């Protein structure tokens, strides 16, 4: 019998952002995340 390959674990997409985690982003990443928040793809938590 051939050995089974382990399926790689994929992290779930981050859709909830905390205000403090937004401060640590680079400016390009920050702009991308803010645009998705404004389109309501992502949400901000307190």
GROMACS elastic network, one bead per residue, 0.5 to 0.9 nm:
[ bonds ]
;  ai    aj funct       b0    kb
    1     4     6  0.89107   500
    5     8     6  0.89698   500
    6     9     6  0.88709   500
    7    10     6  0.89998   500
   10    13     6  0.89080   500
   11    14     6  0.85040   500
   12    15     6  0.87987   500
   14    17     6  0.74440   500
   14    42     6  0.80640   500
   15    37     6  0.89498   500
   15    41     6  0.72852   500
   15    43     6  0.62191   500
   15    44     6  0.84500   500
   16    42     6  0.59168   500
   16    44     6  0.56297   500
   16    45     6  0.64283   500
   17    20     6  0.84258   500
   17    21     6  0.66912   500
   17    22     6  0.69609   500
   17    33     6  0.88214   500
   17    37     6  0.89943   500
   17    42     6  0.73955   500
   17    43     6  0.61939   500
   17    45     6  0.59654   500
   17    46     6  0.86889   500
   18    21     6  0.53301   500
   18    22     6  0.65506   500
   18    43     6  0.87242   500
   18    44     6  0.57495   500
   18    45     6  0.51246   500
   18    46     6  0.61490   500
   19    22     6  0.52627   500
   19    23     6  0.67372   500
   19    44     6  0.69854   500
   19    45     6  0.71349   500
   19    46     6  0.67926   500
   20    23     6  0.52967   500
   20    24     6  0.70113   500
   21    24     6  0.54823   500
   21    25     6  0.70410   500
   22    25     6  0.55523   500
   22    26     6  0.88563   500
   22    30     6  0.65861   500
   22    33     6  0.83193   500
   22    34     6  0.88360   500
   23    26     6  0.83402   500
   23    30     6  0.80853   500
   24    30     6  0.86659   500
   25    28     6  0.80601   500
   25    29     6  0.60571   500
   25    30     6  0.55508   500
   26    29     6  0.53856   500
   26    30     6  0.59394   500
   26    31     6  0.86561   500
   27    31     6  0.62028   500
   27    32     6  0.87516   500
   28    31     6  0.53062   500
   28    32     6  0.64711   500
   28    33     6  0.88226   500
   29    32     6  0.51368   500
   29    33     6  0.62026   500
   29    34     6  0.85876   500
   30    33     6  0.52056   500
   30    34     6  0.60623   500
   30    35     6  0.85633   500
   31    34     6  0.51462   500
   31    35     6  0.61246   500
   31    36     6  0.86755   500
   32    35     6  0.52743   500
   32    36     6  0.64257   500
   32    37     6  0.87641   500
   33    36     6  0.51462   500
   33    37     6  0.61914   500
   33    38     6  0.86920   500
   33    42     6  0.76638   500
   34    38     6  0.61577   500
   34    39     6  0.85956   500
   34    42     6  0.84960   500
   35    38     6  0.51173   500
   35    39     6  0.62838   500
   35    40     6  0.86215   500
   35    41     6  0.88140   500
   36    40     6  0.61206   500
   36    41     6  0.52033   500
   36    42     6  0.57452   500
   36    43     6  0.85246   500
   37    41     6  0.57592   500
   37    43     6  0.57126   500
   37    44     6  0.73982   500
   38    41     6  0.76450   500
   38    42     6  0.80084   500
   38    43     6  0.87203   500
   39    42     6  0.77481   500
   40    43     6  0.65365   500
